Every structure is written in structure tokens, then in C-alpha cells.
Amino acid sequence: MADAGNKTVVTDTSVQGFIAGLEPDRRREEASKLLAMYERITGEPAKLWGPAIIGFGEYTYHYPSGREGTWARSSFSPRKGKHSIYLMAGYDDAEAAAQRDALLSKLGKYKMEKSCLYVNRLDQIDMGVLEEIIGHDLAEMNRLYPAG
């Protein structure tokens, strides 16, 4: 699925099994909530990318250098200290980033770096706004990288 240059690729590891092994209980429960939200938004089955990224769908990107690769169209990782929510559409598209940032202003407690939204606890954010952000990012990814 991914080119030989990608370090993180789709695995056959069970997403449910991965989530079941998370500690503490709160992290496992929050990962299950995010999983259900992403499945609802994307309509795609979850796949584990590398050891800890839960992804939905995929797309192929191309760099001017000629390098290309495949990555999850929408994804998150329930890391030990915080959830990492990957918002790829705003990385290279200023319009998508501006729309994302307007939604982020209503989210609650978070940290944003490049294409990664970090959330410590789901009870510190507005889950409806998070759903809007993920849906917006997916729509922009579909615009920027049409399936085909």
C-alpha cells in the first residue's frame, strides 16, 4: 500500500486489540469514542498504521522531487500523554488551514503544531466542534486528493 520509502505503513494488527491494550482506562475509553466518531464521519473501516496510528481511507501524495507515498486520509493516535489528531488538509493549503483555525478557536484546550492537533483529555474540548474539524479536514482532503 505504501512505497518502500514510508516508515509508517498499514499493518494487519487489530485496531480493537490495539485499543483494548491502552492504559489507563480513560485513554482506552477516549480512543473508543474517537474510533466511533471517525468511523461515522469517514464511513471507512479503521486500519492500524505502524504501531499506534488509527487511520481511515488513504491517499497518495506526490512531492516535486518525484517522491510519492500513501498515507491515511484521516487519522488519530491515542498517545500516552495526549491524543494526536492528524489534520493533513491544512498542511499545504492556506484556505483549508484558515477554515480549520476558525473552528479551532471554538474547540477548547488543545495545542496545534503543523498538521497535528494535540488534545490531553476529551472532556476538555467541545466534541461537536471536534467532529466539525475532522469532517472539514476530510472534505478538504477529498478536494485536494480526489479518490481515483
Order of alpha helices (4+ residues) and beta strands (2+ residues): alpha-alpha-beta-beta-beta-beta-beta-beta-alpha-beta-beta-alpha
